[in-house]
Amino acid sequence: MSLLSLIPDDEKKLVHKKAMPSFIQPMLAQLTDERFSDKNWIFERKLDGEHCLIFKKGNSVILKSRNDKILNKSYPEIVHTINQLSLPNCILDGEIVAFKNKITDFSLLQKRFGTNFVTHHHSPKIPIYYYAFDIIYCDNYLLTHLPLITRKTILKKCIPFGKNMRYVAHKNEKGQLYFKQACKDKWEGLIAKKKDSTYVSKRSSNWLKFKCSNEQEFVIGGYTKPGGERSYFGALLLGYYDKHILKYAGKVGTGFDEEILTQLGEMLKKHTTKTNPFDNYNLSTKDVFWVKPTLVCQVQFTEWTSSNKLRHPSFLGMRRDKAAKDVKKEIV
């Protein structure tokens, strides 16, 4: 089946041949507190994993994070699967996930690449899957100017899904009903996407996040002395950037197992500094240790307080796919 046969005649003018780029900045969704139904939008499951672009060219398969880091060593079985499939030259956009009781679990996924991002030299014990939700290059054509719904059709027709390669299905129009069911099933939420949206390399209001729970990245700016029987550290001091200034957002002291405490504790020691990186930290500095603001972690929380601090935060894992300077407070 030829690529052009999958594109409606009136949309063929939107594609053109082009050499495959070595990287494309991925399209990202904006956070919203609206929940709506609309015939011009589709609604996909929001997956709690690691954003990953797959670049397949001839015999070469490269997995890349959203900040252009190569992920092949972390997920060799995905590379192996792609190599076994008969695929055209293509660029896929999707998410790598691990499941715990049918729910995508970022904390579990992190055990695959380790807090220090060093690949474990043994057979992976945690099964992972690649869920593709978009295709942005195929068979020597750049597809970014095509409507989303056409790209989804091409993705489903051109890629033979199965095993650990999966297609992100969607539902039409009934976003409110689907969101209610998603939260009941303990999903992270939904991504609402405008059917005719083109693929743009930035965060766009044509893709929206409906979250069942609050969760985002934070910069680690320090840690507290451990108490009781805990080793390495007690809590992490978190922040986000506002106009290039690191703002203190509170601390997180739950969500760590012994492996994370050990790995992250060693990493914190290597980044220790005498300088307070926060602009607005006005609490006691007793038993507080500062670190260079380069490490990024994922945190779940119930809400923001009126003073822009986190309520009931819980550590989920480290992020290697986002630069610290790009971490901002997600607002609706």
C-alpha positions as CSV (number, residue, x, y, z in Angstrom):
1,M,0.0,0.0,0.0
2,S,1.5,3.3,-1.1
3,L,1.6,6.3,1.3
4,L,-0.1,8.6,-1.1
5,S,-3.0,6.3,-1.5
6,L,-3.8,6.9,2.2
7,I,-3.9,10.6,1.8
8,P,-7.1,12.3,0.6
9,D,-6.7,14.0,-2.8
10,D,-7.3,17.5,-1.4
11,E,-4.5,16.9,1.2
12,K,-1.8,15.6,-1.1
13,K,-0.6,19.1,-1.7
14,L,0.3,19.3,2.0
15,V,3.1,16.7,1.8
16,H,6.4,16.9,0.1
17,K,9.5,14.7,-0.2
18,K,12.3,15.5,2.2
19,A,15.4,13.9,3.6
20,M,14.7,12.4,7.0
21,P,15.7,14.9,9.7
22,S,18.0,13.6,12.5
23,F,15.6,15.1,15.1
24,I,12.3,16.8,15.4
25,Q,11.3,18.7,18.5
26,P,8.1,16.9,19.6
27,M,4.6,18.5,19.8
28,L,3.4,18.8,23.4
29,A,0.0,19.3,25.1
30,Q,-1.1,22.2,27.2
31,L,-2.7,21.7,30.6
32,T,-6.3,22.7,31.0
33,D,-9.0,22.4,33.7
34,E,-11.7,22.3,31.0
35,R,-13.5,19.1,30.3
36,F,-15.5,19.1,27.0
37,S,-17.0,17.1,24.3
38,D,-16.6,18.2,20.7
39,K,-17.1,16.5,17.3
40,N,-14.0,18.2,16.0
41,W,-11.7,16.7,18.7
42,I,-10.5,13.2,19.5
43,F,-9.5,11.9,22.9
44,E,-6.6,9.5,23.7
45,R,-5.4,7.9,26.9
46,K,-2.7,9.9,28.7
47,L,0.2,7.5,29.3
48,D,2.5,7.9,32.3
49,G,5.9,7.0,30.8
50,E,8.8,8.4,28.8
51,H,8.2,10.4,25.7
52,C,10.1,8.8,22.8
53,L,10.6,9.4,19.1
54,I,11.6,6.5,16.9
55,F,13.8,7.2,13.9
56,K,13.8,4.2,11.5
57,K,16.0,4.6,8.4
58,G,17.1,1.6,6.5
59,N,18.8,-0.8,9.0
60,S,19.2,2.0,11.5
61,V,16.8,2.4,14.5
62,I,17.3,5.2,17.0
63,L,15.1,6.0,20.0
64,K,15.3,9.6,21.2
65,S,13.9,11.4,24.2
66,R,12.1,14.7,23.7
67,N,15.4,16.6,24.4
68,D,17.4,14.6,21.8
69,K,19.0,12.0,24.1
70,I,19.5,8.5,22.6
71,L,17.5,5.8,24.6
72,N,18.6,2.6,22.7
73,K,20.5,1.1,25.6
74,S,17.6,1.6,28.0
75,Y,15.1,-0.1,25.8
76,P,16.9,-2.7,23.6
77,E,13.8,-4.8,23.1
78,I,12.0,-2.0,21.4
79,V,15.0,-1.6,19.0
80,H,15.0,-5.3,18.4
81,T,11.2,-5.3,17.6
82,I,11.6,-2.5,15.1
83,N,14.5,-4.3,13.4
84,Q,12.3,-7.4,13.0
85,L,9.4,-5.5,11.4
86,S,9.0,-4.6,7.8
87,L,8.7,-0.8,8.2
88,P,9.2,2.1,5.8
89,N,11.6,4.8,6.7
90,C,9.7,6.7,9.3
91,I,9.6,8.9,12.5
92,L,7.1,7.8,15.1
93,D,6.0,9.8,18.1
94,G,4.9,7.9,21.2
95,E,5.4,6.9,24.8
96,I,7.4,4.1,26.4
97,V,5.5,2.6,29.4
98,A,5.6,-0.1,32.0
99,F,2.4,-1.4,33.6
100,K,1.4,-2.2,37.2
101,N,-2.0,-3.8,37.5
102,K,-3.0,-2.5,34.0
103,I,-2.1,1.1,34.9
104,T,1.0,2.8,33.4
105,D,3.5,3.4,36.2
106,F,6.4,5.9,35.8
107,S,8.0,4.8,39.1
108,L,8.2,1.2,37.8
109,L,9.5,2.3,34.4
110,Q,12.3,4.2,36.1
111,K,13.7,0.9,37.4
112,R,14.5,0.1,33.8
113,F,17.0,3.0,33.4
114,G,18.0,3.6,37.0
115,T,18.1,6.9,38.8
116,N,21.7,7.4,37.6
117,F,20.6,6.5,34.0
118,V,23.1,3.7,33.8
119,T,21.8,0.6,31.9
120,H,21.6,-2.5,33.9
121,H,23.7,-5.2,32.3
122,H,21.2,-8.1,32.7
123,S,18.1,-9.2,30.9
124,P,15.2,-6.7,31.5
125,K,12.9,-8.0,34.2
126,I,10.2,-5.2,33.8
127,P,8.3,-5.6,30.5
128,I,7.9,-2.3,28.6
129,Y,5.8,-1.3,25.6
130,Y,6.0,1.5,23.0
131,Y,2.6,3.2,22.4
132,A,2.7,5.2,19.1
133,F,0.2,8.0,18.8
134,D,1.6,9.9,15.8
135,I,3.7,9.5,12.7
136,I,5.5,12.6,11.4
137,Y,7.6,11.2,8.6
138,C,7.0,8.2,6.3
139,D,8.5,6.8,3.1
140,N,10.5,10.0,2.3
141,Y,7.6,12.3,3.0
142,L,7.3,14.8,5.8
143,L,3.8,14.6,7.2
144,T,3.7,17.5,9.7
145,H,1.3,19.6,7.6
146,L,-1.3,16.9,7.3
147,P,-4.3,16.9,9.7
148,L,-3.9,14.8,12.8
149,I,-6.7,12.4,11.8
150,T,-5.0,11.7,8.5
151,R,-1.7,11.0,10.2
152,K,-3.4,8.6,12.6
153,T,-4.8,6.7,9.6
154,I,-1.3,6.5,8.1
155,L,0.1,5.3,11.4
156,K,-2.4,2.5,11.8
157,K,-2.1,1.4,8.2
158,C,1.7,1.5,7.7
159,I,2.9,0.1,11.1
160,P,2.3,-3.6,11.9
161,F,1.4,-3.3,15.6
162,G,1.7,-6.2,18.0
163,K,3.8,-7.6,20.9
164,N,5.5,-4.6,22.5
165,M,4.6,-2.1,19.7
166,R,1.1,-0.7,20.3
167,Y,-1.2,1.8,18.7
168,V,-2.8,4.6,20.8
169,A,-6.5,4.3,20.0
170,H,-8.9,7.3,20.4
171,K,-12.5,8.0,21.0
172,N,-14.4,10.7,19.0
173,E,-16.4,13.6,20.4
174,K,-17.4,12.3,23.9
175,G,-14.5,13.7,25.9
176,Q,-16.4,14.3,29.2
177,L,-17.8,10.8,29.4
178,Y,-14.4,9.3,28.5
179,F,-12.6,11.4,31.0
180,K,-15.0,10.3,33.8
181,Q,-14.3,6.6,32.9
182,A,-10.5,7.3,32.7
183,C,-10.4,8.6,36.2
184,K,-12.6,5.7,37.5
185,D,-10.1,3.3,35.9
186,K,-7.2,5.2,37.7
187,W,-5.6,6.5,34.4
188,E,-3.5,9.6,34.6
189,G,-6.0,11.3,32.3
190,L,-6.7,12.0,28.7
191,I,-5.1,14.0,25.8
192,A,-7.6,15.9,23.8
193,K,-6.5,16.6,20.2
194,K,-8.1,18.7,17.5
195,K,-8.8,16.5,14.5
196,D,-7.4,18.9,11.9
197,S,-4.3,20.0,13.9
198,T,-1.0,20.0,12.1
199,Y,2.2,18.8,13.9
200,V,4.1,21.7,15.4
201,S,7.3,21.5,17.4
202,K,6.1,23.2,20.5
203,R,3.5,23.1,23.2
204,S,0.1,23.8,21.6
205,S,-3.5,24.5,22.6
206,N,-4.5,22.1,19.8
207,W,-3.5,19.3,22.1
208,L,-4.8,19.5,25.7
209,K,-4.1,17.5,28.9
210,F,-7.1,16.4,31.0
211,K,-5.5,15.2,34.2
212,C,-7.1,13.0,36.8
213,S,-4.4,13.9,39.3
214,N,-1.8,16.6,39.5
215,E,1.7,15.7,38.4
216,Q,4.7,17.5,36.9
217,E,8.5,17.9,36.8
218,F,10.4,19.8,39.4
219,V,14.1,20.9,39.8
220,I,15.9,19.5,42.8
221,G,17.7,22.4,44.6
222,G,18.6,20.8,47.9
223,Y,17.8,18.1,50.4
224,T,17.5,17.7,54.2
225,K,19.4,15.5,56.6
226,P,17.9,12.0,57.0
227,G,16.2,11.2,60.2
228,G,15.5,7.9,62.0
229,E,16.6,4.8,60.1
230,R,16.6,6.5,56.7
231,S,19.9,6.9,54.9
232,Y,21.3,9.5,52.4
233,F,18.6,12.2,52.7
234,G,15.3,13.0,54.3
235,A,13.4,15.1,51.8
236,L,14.1,16.8,48.5
237,L,13.7,20.6,48.1
238,L,11.9,21.3,44.9
239,G,11.5,24.3,42.6
240,Y,10.5,25.5,39.2
241,Y,11.8,28.4,37.0
242,D,9.9,31.6,36.6
243,K,11.6,34.0,34.2
244,H,15.0,32.3,34.7
245,I,14.6,32.5,38.5
246,L,14.3,29.2,40.5
247,K,11.3,29.4,42.9
248,Y,11.0,27.2,45.9
249,A,7.9,25.0,45.7
250,G,8.2,22.8,48.8
251,K,9.7,19.5,49.7
252,V,8.9,15.9,49.1
253,G,9.8,13.1,51.5
254,T,7.7,10.2,50.4
255,G,7.8,7.8,47.4
256,F,11.4,6.6,47.8
257,D,12.4,2.9,48.1
258,E,15.9,1.8,49.2
259,E,17.2,1.6,45.7
260,I,16.1,5.1,44.9
261,L,17.5,6.5,48.2
262,T,20.9,4.9,47.4
263,Q,21.2,5.9,43.8
264,L,19.8,9.4,44.2
265,G,21.7,9.9,47.4
266,E,25.0,9.3,45.6
267,M,23.9,11.6,42.8
268,L,23.0,14.4,45.2
269,K,26.5,14.2,46.8
270,K,28.1,14.8,43.4
271,H,26.0,17.9,42.8
272,T,26.4,19.5,46.3
273,T,27.1,23.2,46.4
274,K,27.4,25.9,49.1
275,T,25.0,28.2,47.3
276,N,21.3,28.4,47.8
277,P,19.8,28.1,44.3
278,F,16.3,29.3,45.3
279,D,15.2,32.9,45.0
280,N,12.5,32.7,47.7
281,Y,13.7,30.0,50.3
282,N,13.1,31.7,53.6
283,L,12.9,28.7,56.0
284,S,15.5,27.4,58.4
285,T,18.7,26.2,56.7
286,K,19.6,23.9,59.6
287,D,20.3,20.4,58.3
288,V,19.7,21.6,54.7
289,F,22.2,20.8,51.9
290,W,22.1,22.6,48.6
291,V,22.7,21.1,45.2
292,K,23.3,22.6,41.8
293,P,19.9,22.9,40.1
294,T,20.4,20.5,37.2
295,L,18.5,17.4,38.4
296,V,14.8,17.0,37.4
297,C,12.3,14.7,39.0
298,Q,8.6,13.8,38.6
299,V,6.3,14.5,41.5
300,Q,2.6,13.8,42.1
301,F,0.6,16.1,44.4
302,T,-2.9,17.0,45.4
303,E,-2.9,20.8,44.7
304,W,-1.0,24.0,44.8
305,T,-1.5,26.2,47.9
306,S,-2.2,29.9,47.8
307,S,1.5,30.5,48.4
308,N,2.6,28.4,45.4
309,K,3.7,25.4,47.5
310,L,2.9,21.7,46.9
311,R,0.3,20.0,49.0
312,H,0.9,16.3,49.8
313,P,3.6,15.7,47.2
314,S,5.0,12.2,46.4
315,F,8.1,11.4,44.5
316,L,7.6,9.3,41.3
317,G,11.0,9.2,39.7
318,M,13.8,11.1,37.9
319,R,13.4,12.6,34.5
320,R,16.2,12.6,31.9
321,D,14.1,14.0,29.1
322,K,13.8,17.6,30.2
323,A,16.4,20.3,31.0
324,A,16.1,22.0,34.4
325,K,15.8,25.4,32.8
326,D,12.7,24.3,31.0
327,V,10.9,23.3,34.2
328,K,8.1,25.7,34.8
329,K,4.9,25.7,36.9
330,E,2.2,24.1,34.8
331,I,-0.8,26.5,34.9
332,V,-4.2,26.3,33.3
